[in-house]
């Protein structure tokens, strides 16, 4: 939801409107008014995580795939199995000369 508010404010700023203090609750109500039950809002159990907004007809698998894809882009991609093994101290081989 936070990302949506940022994009909303940015788009309106480009149109000449200054609403930098626009609240996410206000945008949420506006979206509910326009889209009704076509959108779903999900607040994760971890309060530090942002609220998710998605199409009500979206399949769970599509949502998970999208979240994983976004996470990969932010984190620089998933590590390969080899990279994970190199970091795991249980897989280190004792090399004695």
C-alpha positions as CSV (number, residue, x, y, z in Angstrom):
1,X,0.0,0.0,0.0
2,X,2.9,2.4,0.8
3,X,4.3,1.9,-2.7
4,X,0.9,2.6,-4.2
5,X,0.6,5.8,-2.3
6,X,4.1,6.9,-3.4
7,X,3.2,6.2,-7.0
8,X,-0.1,8.0,-6.7
9,X,1.4,11.1,-5.1
10,X,4.2,11.1,-7.8
11,X,1.8,10.8,-10.6
12,X,-0.4,13.7,-9.3
13,X,2.8,15.8,-8.7
14,X,3.6,15.4,-12.4
15,X,0.1,16.7,-13.1
16,X,0.7,19.8,-11.0
17,X,-0.9,18.7,-7.7
18,X,1.0,18.9,-4.4
19,X,-0.4,16.3,-2.1
20,X,2.8,15.0,-0.4
21,X,1.0,14.3,2.8
22,X,-1.6,12.0,1.3
23,X,-2.4,9.2,3.7
24,X,-2.6,5.5,2.7
25,X,-6.0,5.1,4.4
26,X,-7.4,7.8,2.2
27,X,-6.1,6.1,-1.0
28,X,-7.4,2.8,0.3
29,X,-10.9,4.2,0.7
30,X,-10.7,5.8,-2.7
31,X,-9.7,2.4,-4.3
32,X,-12.4,0.6,-2.5
33,X,-14.9,3.1,-3.8
34,X,-13.8,2.8,-7.4
35,X,-13.0,-1.0,-7.5
36,X,-15.3,-2.3,-4.8
37,X,-14.8,-6.1,-4.3
38,X,-12.4,-6.3,-7.3
39,X,-9.5,-5.5,-5.0
40,X,-8.4,-7.2,-1.8
41,X,-6.3,-5.7,1.0
42,X,-4.2,-8.0,3.2
43,X,-2.3,-6.8,6.3
44,X,0.5,-9.2,7.2
45,X,0.7,-10.5,10.8
46,X,4.1,-8.8,11.0
47,X,3.3,-5.1,11.6
48,X,6.6,-4.0,10.0
49,X,5.5,-5.4,6.7
50,X,3.4,-3.3,4.3
51,X,-0.2,-4.0,3.5
52,X,-0.7,-6.0,0.2
53,X,-3.2,-5.0,-2.5
54,X,-4.1,-7.4,-5.2
55,X,-6.9,-8.3,-7.6
56,X,-9.6,-10.4,-5.9
57,X,-9.5,-12.8,-8.9
58,X,-5.8,-13.4,-8.7
59,X,-4.7,-16.9,-7.9
60,X,-2.6,-17.5,-4.8
61,X,0.2,-19.0,-7.0
62,X,0.3,-15.8,-9.1
63,X,0.6,-13.6,-6.0
64,X,3.4,-15.7,-4.5
65,X,5.2,-15.8,-7.8
66,X,5.0,-12.0,-8.1
67,X,6.2,-11.5,-4.5
68,X,9.2,-13.8,-5.1
69,X,10.0,-12.1,-8.3
70,X,9.9,-8.6,-6.6
71,X,12.1,-9.9,-3.8
72,X,14.6,-11.3,-6.2
73,X,14.9,-7.9,-7.9
74,X,15.4,-6.1,-4.6
75,X,17.9,-8.7,-3.2
76,X,19.9,-9.1,-6.4
77,X,18.5,-12.5,-7.2
78,X,18.4,-15.9,-5.5
79,X,21.7,-17.5,-4.7
80,X,22.6,-20.7,-6.5
81,X,22.8,-23.9,-4.5
82,X,26.6,-23.8,-4.8
83,X,26.7,-20.3,-3.3
84,X,24.6,-21.4,-0.4
85,X,26.8,-24.5,0.1
86,X,29.9,-22.3,0.2
87,X,28.4,-20.1,2.9
88,X,27.2,-23.1,5.0
89,X,29.9,-24.0,7.6
90,X,28.5,-27.6,7.6
91,X,29.6,-28.1,4.0
92,X,33.2,-26.8,4.5
93,X,35.8,-29.5,3.9
94,X,38.8,-29.7,6.1
95,X,41.8,-29.0,3.9
96,X,44.9,-30.0,5.8
97,X,48.3,-30.1,4.1
